[in-house]
């Protein structure tokens, strides 16, 4: 039986372009495809970066962001929104207006503030704009530890950061711990104003370019398939761990996750 293309869930992604292909829209597209979904990529920023760090970026004009999104939204059914690098307050305002018009579509927000190498990927006022405009519309927020601290600077622990981010409007918060100096990686999921679960993963020997994009996009793809958020978080983390374990060093900087590891042809079955 021929596959019905109308049955493929659509995830609309607002994110920046990474010319190295390790993070941003390239990572989003591969991860979402791996979850069996179609990606509708809306370009919010153009970056100058490699696998080591970001040299510069330029946000796309907010009117272009809106035009890209509305053209697709009028043409196909979107099952989930995934937000990555938005780049400017004007773009956050633009995305806010779009999300407001589609309140029943789940939103996964990866609050991209820094590149894996430490370079800035957002203007100074972006954290405040995210808190006031995007978080109240967010189903699941996926900050890493530095982002959580930057978004909730008054909190004295990562758990307190998560509670503050829920108070800002996020329904669920998954704080990832790969940046913490621990023997293993611990990710913590919060919801319903409490800690729901901690997940412990073996720490792999490398650092990775685009791991946060991969995780958030995998979750978005699963939510688009009507998974419950907690189940989506479980499954997406397992997928990302495999993608990282199969990663490769294609440049002179960080490793790149192999998000298409499942298609490498090594399986005899």
DOSE-238964 format. One record per residue (C-alpha): residue in three letters; x, y, z. Coordinates in pm, 1 decimal. Each point is the difference from the previous one (the first is absolute). Example, Ala and Ser with C-alpha at 12.3 -4.5 7.8 and 13.67 -1.06 7.14 Angstrom:
<kepas>
+---------+----------+----------+----------+
! residuo !     east !    north !       up !
+---------+----------+----------+----------+
!     ALA !   1230.0 !   -450.0 !    780.0 !
!     SER !    137.0 !    344.0 !    -66.0 !
+---------+----------+----------+----------+
</kepas>
This chain:
<kepas>
+---------+----------+----------+----------+
! residuo !     east !    north !       up !
+---------+----------+----------+----------+
!     UNK !      0.0 !      0.0 !      0.0 !
!     UNK !    133.5 !    340.6 !    -93.7 !
!     UNK !     76.9 !    226.8 !    293.6 !
!     UNK !   -247.3 !    283.6 !     36.9 !
!     UNK !    206.0 !    322.2 !     18.6 !
!     UNK !   -288.3 !    177.8 !    173.5 !
!     UNK !     50.5 !   -231.7 !    297.1 !
!     UNK !    349.5 !    136.0 !     68.8 !
!     UNK !    -15.2 !    246.1 !    293.6 !
!     UNK !    152.4 !    342.3 !    -65.2 !
!     UNK !    230.9 !    174.6 !    248.4 !
!     UNK !     60.3 !    369.0 !    -65.8 !
!     UNK !    345.0 !    104.9 !    119.4 !
!     UNK !    108.0 !    358.4 !     65.4 !
!     UNK !    380.6 !     -5.1 !     16.5 !
!     UNK !    325.1 !    127.2 !   -142.1 !
!     UNK !    208.1 !   -147.5 !   -280.2 !
!     UNK !    333.5 !   -158.6 !     92.0 !
!     UNK !    225.8 !    -19.9 !   -307.7 !
!     UNK !    196.7 !   -281.8 !    165.6 !
!     UNK !   -315.3 !   -212.6 !      1.7 !
!     UNK !     41.0 !   -112.8 !    360.1 !
!     UNK !   -258.5 !    213.0 !    178.5 !
!     UNK !   -296.4 !    220.0 !    -82.6 !
!     UNK !   -235.4 !    -86.2 !   -284.4 !
!     UNK !    219.6 !   -281.1 !   -133.6 !
!     UNK !     -8.2 !   -176.4 !    336.6 !
!     UNK !   -370.9 !     66.3 !     40.8 !
!     UNK !    -87.5 !   -143.7 !   -339.6 !
!     UNK !    195.3 !   -322.5 !     52.6 !
!     UNK !   -135.4 !    -58.8 !    350.0 !
!     UNK !   -359.4 !     69.9 !    -99.8 !
!     UNK !     30.4 !   -227.4 !   -303.7 !
!     UNK !    134.1 !   -271.0 !    227.9 !
!     UNK !   -323.8 !     24.5 !    199.3 !
!     UNK !   -200.2 !    -56.1 !   -318.6 !
!     UNK !   -106.1 !    361.5 !    -51.8 !
!     UNK !     32.0 !    269.4 !   -264.9 !
!     UNK !    191.5 !    318.2 !     86.8 !
!     UNK !   -120.8 !    344.8 !   -105.3 !
!     UNK !    311.9 !    213.1 !     65.2 !
!     UNK !    -45.8 !    373.4 !     61.7 !
!     UNK !    334.5 !    180.6 !    -10.6 !
!     UNK !     34.5 !    250.9 !    284.7 !
!     UNK !    373.2 !     73.4 !    -21.0 !
!     UNK !    308.7 !    -54.8 !   -210.0 !
!     UNK !    313.3 !    -94.9 !    190.2 !
!     UNK !    370.7 !     -5.5 !    -71.5 !
!     UNK !    125.6 !   -301.7 !    190.3 !
!     UNK !    192.1 !   -323.1 !    -23.1 !
!     UNK !     19.8 !   -304.7 !    225.2 !
!     UNK !    207.3 !    196.5 !    252.8 !
!     UNK !   -199.7 !    316.5 !     62.3 !
!     UNK !   -210.1 !    287.1 !   -136.0 !
!     UNK !    173.2 !    297.0 !   -156.8 !
!     UNK !   -307.1 !    209.9 !    -78.7 !
!     UNK !   -371.5 !     -9.9 !    -69.6 !
!     UNK !   -268.3 !    214.6 !   -156.6 !
!     UNK !   -368.7 !    -29.8 !     80.4 !
!     UNK !   -240.3 !    -21.2 !   -293.1 !
!     UNK !   -253.5 !    283.8 !    -12.6 !
!     UNK !   -312.5 !    -71.2 !    204.0 !
!     UNK !   -226.8 !     59.6 !   -299.4 !
!     UNK !    184.1 !   -274.0 !   -188.3 !
!     UNK !    -39.7 !   -237.2 !    294.3 !
!     UNK !   -374.3 !     62.3 !      7.0 !
!     UNK !    -34.3 !    -31.9 !   -378.6 !
!     UNK !    186.2 !   -332.4 !     -7.1 !
!     UNK !   -211.6 !   -144.8 !    280.0 !
!     UNK !   -339.1 !    120.2 !   -118.5 !
!     UNK !     58.8 !   -128.8 !   -354.0 !
!     UNK !     48.8 !   -350.4 !    137.8 !
!     UNK !   -272.7 !     20.9 !    263.8 !
!     UNK !   -252.0 !     87.3 !   -269.2 !
!     UNK !    113.0 !   -295.7 !   -211.0 !
!     UNK !     46.2 !   -297.5 !    234.7 !
!     UNK !   -106.8 !   -114.6 !    347.6 !
!     UNK !    273.8 !     57.2 !    259.3 !
!     UNK !     -3.2 !   -244.4 !    292.1 !
!     UNK !    274.2 !    157.5 !    214.2 !
!     UNK !    214.4 !    313.1 !     15.4 !
!     UNK !    367.9 !    -22.9 !     91.7 !
!     UNK !    181.3 !    322.6 !     89.1 !
!     UNK !    377.0 !     23.3 !     -7.2 !
!     UNK !    215.4 !    304.3 !    -62.4 !
!     UNK !   -227.9 !    300.3 !    -51.8 !
!     UNK !    280.5 !    254.9 !     -1.2 !
!     UNK !   -179.7 !    323.9 !     82.0 !
!     UNK !   -278.4 !    144.0 !    211.9 !
!     UNK !   -184.2 !     96.4 !   -318.7 !
!     UNK !      0.1 !   -363.0 !   -110.8 !
!     UNK !   -122.7 !   -113.2 !    339.3 !
!     UNK !   -286.6 !    246.0 !    -28.9 !
!     UNK !    -77.5 !   -131.9 !   -348.4 !
!     UNK !      1.7 !   -363.8 !    110.1 !
!     UNK !   -217.7 !     90.7 !    298.3 !
!     UNK !   -270.0 !    131.8 !   -234.0 !
!     UNK !      7.1 !   -322.5 !   -199.6 !
!     UNK !    -18.5 !   -224.9 !    306.1 !
!     UNK !   -287.2 !    208.4 !    133.8 !
!     UNK !   -198.9 !    -79.7 !   -314.9 !
!     UNK !     53.7 !   -376.1 !     43.4 !
!     UNK !    -46.3 !    -59.2 !    374.9 !
!     UNK !    -81.1 !   -370.9 !    -35.4 !
!     UNK !    329.9 !    -94.3 !   -165.4 !
!     UNK !    268.2 !   -115.6 !    248.5 !
!     UNK !    320.4 !    203.7 !     19.4 !
!     UNK !    347.9 !   -130.1 !     79.6 !
!     UNK !    241.7 !    282.9 !     79.5 !
!     UNK !    376.0 !    -46.2 !     -1.5 !
!     UNK !    108.0 !    337.9 !    142.4 !
!     UNK !    315.2 !     38.0 !   -207.0 !
!     UNK !    219.5 !    265.4 !    158.3 !
!     UNK !    351.5 !   -138.5 !    -47.1 !
!     UNK !    179.3 !   -219.3 !   -251.7 !
!     UNK !    165.5 !   -320.7 !    112.9 !
!     UNK !    333.9 !    180.5 !    -12.5 !
!     UNK !   -130.8 !    278.3 !    222.9 !
!     UNK !    -73.6 !    271.1 !   -256.2 !
!     UNK !   -315.3 !    208.8 !     29.6 !
!     UNK !   -297.8 !    -84.8 !   -220.3 !
!     UNK !   -242.9 !    259.9 !    129.9 !
!     UNK !    -21.5 !    372.4 !     62.2 !
!     UNK !     16.2 !    129.0 !    357.6 !
!     UNK !   -375.0 !     53.9 !     42.9 !
!     UNK !   -100.2 !   -341.7 !   -132.6 !
!     UNK !    -28.4 !   -178.4 !    339.3 !
!     UNK !   -255.3 !    252.4 !    129.2 !
!     UNK !   -200.6 !    -23.7 !   -321.9 !
!     UNK !     -0.5 !   -380.3 !     15.6 !
!     UNK !   -126.2 !      7.0 !    357.3 !
!     UNK !   -281.2 !    242.5 !    -69.1 !
!     UNK !   -114.1 !   -105.2 !   -349.3 !
!     UNK !    107.0 !   -357.6 !    -73.5 !
!     UNK !      3.0 !   -189.9 !    329.5 !
!     UNK !   -374.1 !     51.0 !     69.2 !
!     UNK !    -63.7 !   -177.6 !   -331.9 !
!     UNK !    257.8 !   -277.1 !     49.2 !
!     UNK !   -100.8 !   -360.0 !     57.1 !
!     UNK !    355.4 !   -119.6 !     68.2 !
!     UNK !    317.0 !    203.3 !     56.5 !
!     UNK !    340.6 !   -169.4 !    -44.6 !
!     UNK !    274.5 !    223.4 !    144.6 !
!     UNK !    345.8 !   -129.5 !     73.1 !
!     UNK !    144.8 !     97.7 !    336.4 !
!     UNK !    164.7 !    330.0 !   -112.1 !
!     UNK !   -320.3 !    104.9 !   -177.9 !
!     UNK !   -213.8 !    -86.7 !    303.2 !
!     UNK !    220.8 !    215.3 !    221.5 !
!     UNK !     -3.1 !    286.9 !   -250.2 !
!     UNK !   -380.5 !    -12.8 !    -27.3 !
!     UNK !    -58.0 !    -22.1 !    376.9 !
!     UNK !    293.0 !    196.8 !    146.3 !
!     UNK !   -157.1 !     42.5 !    344.2 !
!     UNK !    -23.2 !   -376.7 !     57.7 !
!     UNK !    277.5 !   -161.9 !    202.4 !
!     UNK !    -30.0 !   -357.8 !   -132.8 !
!     UNK !    -93.2 !   -159.1 !   -331.5 !
!     UNK !   -316.1 !   -139.5 !    159.3 !
!     UNK !    -92.2 !    351.0 !    111.1 !
!     UNK !     67.6 !    122.3 !   -355.2 !
!     UNK !   -246.8 !   -257.0 !   -132.8 !
!     UNK !   -266.6 !    107.5 !    248.2 !
!     UNK !     49.4 !    363.9 !   -100.6 !
!     UNK !    -32.6 !    -90.5 !   -367.6 !
!     UNK !   -324.5 !   -183.3 !     73.6 !
!     UNK !   -119.1 !    309.2 !    185.0 !
!     UNK !     80.3 !    197.8 !   -314.7 !
!     UNK !   -252.4 !   -215.1 !   -185.5 !
!     UNK !    173.2 !   -314.9 !   -129.0 !
!     UNK !   -212.5 !   -310.6 !     50.6 !
!     UNK !    300.2 !   -236.4 !     14.4 !
!     UNK !    372.2 !     72.8 !     39.2 !
!     UNK !    277.1 !   -246.8 !    -86.3 !
!     UNK !    334.8 !    126.9 !    133.6 !
!     UNK !    289.5 !   -181.2 !   -164.7 !
!     UNK !    323.9 !    -56.2 !    186.9 !
!     UNK !    270.5 !    -77.5 !   -254.6 !
!     UNK !    172.4 !    330.2 !     84.8 !
!     UNK !     22.6 !    -84.3 !    370.6 !
!     UNK !    326.1 !   -141.7 !    147.6 !
!     UNK !   -145.0 !   -339.2 !     90.3 !
!     UNK !    112.1 !   -353.9 !    -77.4 !
!     UNK !   -331.7 !    -77.8 !   -167.1 !
!     UNK !   -248.7 !    225.7 !   -178.1 !
!     UNK !   -318.6 !     67.3 !    194.0 !
!     UNK !   -304.6 !    154.6 !   -167.5 !
!     UNK !   -292.3 !    109.0 !    217.3 !
!     UNK !   -363.0 !     26.4 !   -110.2 !
!     UNK !   -236.3 !    231.4 !    185.4 !
!     UNK !   -375.5 !     46.4 !    -36.1 !
!     UNK !   -308.0 !     62.1 !    211.8 !
!     UNK !    218.3 !    225.1 !    219.6 !
!     UNK !    222.3 !   -290.0 !    109.0 !
!     UNK !    287.3 !   -223.5 !   -103.4 !
!     UNK !   -141.4 !   -285.9 !   -206.0 !
!     UNK !    307.7 !   -206.3 !    -80.5 !
!     UNK !    378.6 !      2.8 !    -25.5 !
!     UNK !    172.7 !   -182.2 !   -283.1 !
!     UNK !    362.5 !   -115.1 !     20.7 !
!     UNK !    206.4 !    -68.5 !   -311.6 !
!     UNK !    358.3 !   -114.5 !    -50.8 !
!     UNK !    225.3 !    293.8 !    -76.3 !
!     UNK !    151.9 !    -47.3 !   -342.6 !
!     UNK !    364.1 !     93.6 !    -65.5 !
!     UNK !    -59.1 !    295.1 !   -233.7 !
!     UNK !   -185.3 !    331.2 !    -17.6 !
!     UNK !   -269.2 !     34.9 !   -263.4 !
!     UNK !   -117.8 !    270.7 !   -238.7 !
!     UNK !   -379.5 !      5.0 !    -21.1 !
!     UNK !    -97.4 !   -239.1 !    278.4 !
!     UNK !   -253.7 !    241.9 !    150.5 !
!     UNK !   -165.8 !     62.3 !   -336.4 !
!     UNK !    -16.9 !   -374.8 !    -54.7 !
!     UNK !   -170.0 !    -67.5 !    332.7 !
!     UNK !   -260.7 !    275.6 !    -27.7 !
!     UNK !    -82.9 !    -90.0 !   -359.2 !
!     UNK !    -33.8 !   -370.2 !     77.9 !
!     UNK !   -243.3 !     87.6 !    278.8 !
!     UNK !   -193.4 !    224.4 !   -238.5 !
!     UNK !    -21.9 !   -278.8 !   -254.5 !
!     UNK !   -139.3 !   -236.4 !    261.1 !
!     UNK !   -252.4 !    256.2 !    125.1 !
!     UNK !   -109.1 !     42.8 !   -361.1 !
!     UNK !    -66.2 !   -374.7 !      0.1 !
!     UNK !   -234.3 !     55.3 !    299.5 !
!     UNK !    238.9 !   -136.1 !    264.1 !
!     UNK !    -47.6 !    128.1 !    353.0 !
!     UNK !    276.9 !    240.7 !    106.7 !
!     UNK !    149.2 !   -233.5 !    259.9 !
!     UNK !     12.9 !   -291.5 !   -246.4 !
!     UNK !    145.8 !    226.5 !   -267.1 !
!     UNK !    277.2 !    110.6 !    236.9 !
!     UNK !     86.5 !   -363.3 !     77.4 !
!     UNK !     15.6 !   -109.6 !   -362.6 !
!     UNK !    177.8 !    310.6 !   -128.8 !
!     UNK !    281.0 !    -29.6 !    254.6 !
!     UNK !     65.8 !   -360.7 !    -98.4 !
!     UNK !     12.0 !    103.1 !   -365.9 !
!     UNK !    241.5 !    286.7 !     72.4 !
!     UNK !    229.8 !   -224.7 !    203.9 !
!     UNK !     29.9 !   -232.7 !   -300.8 !
!     UNK !     53.3 !    292.9 !   -237.2 !
!     UNK !    283.0 !    128.9 !    219.6 !
!     UNK !    155.0 !   -344.4 !     42.8 !
!     UNK !      7.8 !    -33.3 !   -380.1 !
!     UNK !    126.0 !    356.8 !    -46.9 !
!     UNK !    298.9 !     97.4 !   -210.1 !
!     UNK !    262.2 !    276.3 !    -11.8 !
!     UNK !    -33.5 !    142.5 !   -348.4 !
!     UNK !    172.4 !    333.1 !     71.5 !
!     UNK !    265.8 !    126.1 !    240.4 !
!     UNK !   -236.5 !     68.8 !    290.8 !
!     UNK !   -278.2 !   -189.5 !    172.4 !
!     UNK !   -142.5 !   -330.5 !   -111.7 !
!     UNK !   -327.3 !      4.4 !   -195.2 !
!     UNK !   -282.3 !   -233.9 !    107.3 !
!     UNK !    -84.7 !   -265.5 !   -255.6 !
!     UNK !   -373.8 !     56.9 !      2.8 !
!     UNK !    -46.3 !   -248.2 !   -284.1 !
!     UNK !    187.4 !   -284.6 !    172.8 !
!     UNK !   -302.3 !   -222.5 !    -53.2 !
!     UNK !     55.7 !     17.3 !   -377.0 !
!     UNK !    368.3 !    -99.1 !     -4.0 !
!     UNK !    -71.3 !   -346.1 !   -145.9 !
!     UNK !    190.4 !   -194.1 !    266.0 !
!     UNK !   -310.1 !   -179.3 !    125.0 !
!     UNK !    -21.0 !   -348.5 !   -149.8 !
!     UNK !   -376.4 !    -20.8 !     43.3 !
+---------+----------+----------+----------+
</kepas>
